[in-house]
Amino acid sequence: MPSRCFVSARGGRFVAMLVTPAALALTLAASSAIAQRRQPIVSIGFGGGAVMPVGKAQDDFKSGYTGQGFVLVHLGPLPALRFNVAFQRLDYKQVLGLPSSHANVVAGTGGLQISLLPGAVRPYVTAGLGAFSVSSAIDSTSGASTSKVHFGIDGGAGLAISIGRVSAFGEGRVQNIYTNDTGVIKRKSITQVPVTFGLLIGL
């Protein structure tokens, strides 16, 4: 009898060691599935902040401001589709001899947003590409300007904190605009970092 009890106790501990991880895995899977079911299919976001030129673009531009609006299409466990529209304004430095001039950038990009963790606090990464319309004021007296559309890429990371269907987010992205060495700024590309804060609302 004692030996049977000893074997039974050991067997019980062994079963518990197997069942406990399986129960935890099922609980996490269930909570993740519930979170996905509660997630809206479409969300809209908007925000604003600062945009900073980096690299060689710092020789020509000062820091400026930016505003953006975007739509997220959630695809369950797959990465979400993100469609972004943004406006940015950067002032030229006085070394160009145009102290009152500036550049406006209107961007339309499409890409993916990937949440790294489920739950109310979600770090995420983004990547996309699209068109960037760069207009440069070259004569503050006459108001003349040049404008051209360029191809560009966009990628970054952020953090969203959700309360119900509303999320507050902050993100930083790196944008590289390929200018083909034309326009007022004789650069083959303009690299800038927009840092924005805003709200995301699930529909």
Residue pairs with C-beta under 8 A, 6 or more apart in sequence:
31 118
32 118
35 118
35 119
36 76
36 77
36 118
39 74
39 202
40 74
40 165
40 202
40 203
41 73
41 74
41 203
42 71
42 72
42 73
42 74
42 202
42 203
43 71
43 72
43 74
43 167
43 200
43 201
43 202
43 203
44 69
44 70
44 71
44 72
44 200
44 201
44 203
45 68
45 69
45 70
45 71
45 72
45 169
45 198
45 199
45 200
45 201
46 67
46 68
46 69
46 70
46 198
46 199
47 67
47 68
47 169
47 196
47 197
47 198
47 199
48 65
48 66
48 67
48 68
48 196
48 197
48 198
49 65
49 66
49 194
49 195
49 196
49 197
50 63
50 64
50 65
50 66
50 194
50 195
51 63
51 64
51 65
51 66
51 88
51 90
51 192
51 193
51 194
51 195
52 63
52 192
52 193
52 194
52 195
53 60
53 61
53 62
53 63
53 90
53 190
53 191
53 192
54 174
54 191
54 192
54 193
55 191
56 187
56 191
57 185
57 187
57 190
57 191
57 192
59 93
59 95
60 92
60 93
60 95
60 96
60 185
60 187
61 90
61 91
61 92
61 93
61 103
61 190
61 192
62 90
62 91
62 92
62 93
63 90
64 88
64 89
64 90
64 91
64 102
65 88
65 89
66 86
66 87
66 88
66 89
66 194
66 196
67 86
67 87
67 196
68 84
68 85
68 86
68 87
68 194
68 196
68 198
69 84
69 85
69 86
70 82
70 83
70 84
70 85
71 82
71 83
72 80
72 81
72 82
72 113
72 200
73 80
73 81
73 82
73 83
74 80
75 81
79 112
79 113
79 114
80 112
80 113
80 114
80 115
81 110
81 111
81 112
81 113
82 110
82 111
82 112
82 113
82 126
82 128
83 109
83 110
84 107
84 108
84 109
84 110
84 111
84 128
84 130
84 154
85 106
85 107
85 108
86 105
86 106
86 107
86 109
86 194
87 104
87 105
87 106
87 107
88 104
88 105
88 106
88 107
88 192
88 194
89 102
89 103
89 104
89 105
90 102
90 103
90 105
90 192
91 101
91 102
91 103
92 98
92 99
92 101
92 102
92 103
92 136
92 184
96 184
98 137
98 138
98 139
98 140
99 140
100 137
100 140
101 136
101 137
101 138
101 139
101 140
102 136
102 137
103 134
103 135
103 136
103 137
103 184
103 185
104 134
104 135
105 132
105 133
105 134
105 135
105 177
105 192
106 132
106 133
106 135
107 130
107 131
107 132
107 133
107 152
107 154
107 175
108 130
108 131
109 128
109 129
109 130
109 131
109 152
109 154
110 128
110 129
110 130
111 126
111 127
111 128
111 129
111 130
111 154
111 155
112 126
112 127
112 128
113 124
113 125
113 126
114 124
114 125
114 126
115 122
115 123
115 124
116 122
116 123
116 124
116 125
117 123
120 161
120 162
120 163
121 159
121 160
121 161
121 162
122 159
122 160
122 161
122 162
122 167
123 157
123 158
123 159
124 157
124 158
124 159
124 160
124 171
125 155
125 156
125 157
125 158
126 154
126 155
126 156
126 157
126 158
126 171
126 173
127 153
127 154
127 155
128 153
128 154
128 155
129 151
129 152
129 153
129 154
130 151
130 152
130 154
131 149
131 150
131 151
131 152
132 149
132 150
132 151
132 152
132 175
132 177
133 147
133 148
133 149
133 150
134 147
134 148
134 149
134 150
134 177
134 179
134 183
134 190
135 145
135 146
135 147
136 145
136 146
136 147
136 183
136 184
136 185
137 143
137 144
137 145
138 144
138 145
138 146
138 184
139 145
146 183
146 184
148 179
148 182
148 183
150 177
150 178
150 179
150 180
151 177
151 178
152 175
152 176
152 177
152 178
153 175
153 176
154 173
154 174
154 175
155 173
155 174
156 171
156 172
156 173
156 174
157 171
157 172
158 169
158 170
158 171
158 172
159 169
159 170
159 171
160 167
160 168
160 169
160 200
161 167
161 168
161 169
165 201
165 202
166 199
166 200
166 201
166 202
167 199
167 200
167 201
167 202
168 197
168 198
168 199
168 200
169 197
169 198
169 199
169 200
170 195
170 196
170 197
171 195
171 196
172 193
172 194
172 195
173 193
173 194
174 191
174 192
174 193
175 191
175 192
175 193
175 194
176 189
176 190
176 191
177 189
177 190
177 191
177 192
178 188
178 189
179 185
179 187
179 188
179 189
179 190
180 188
181 187
181 188
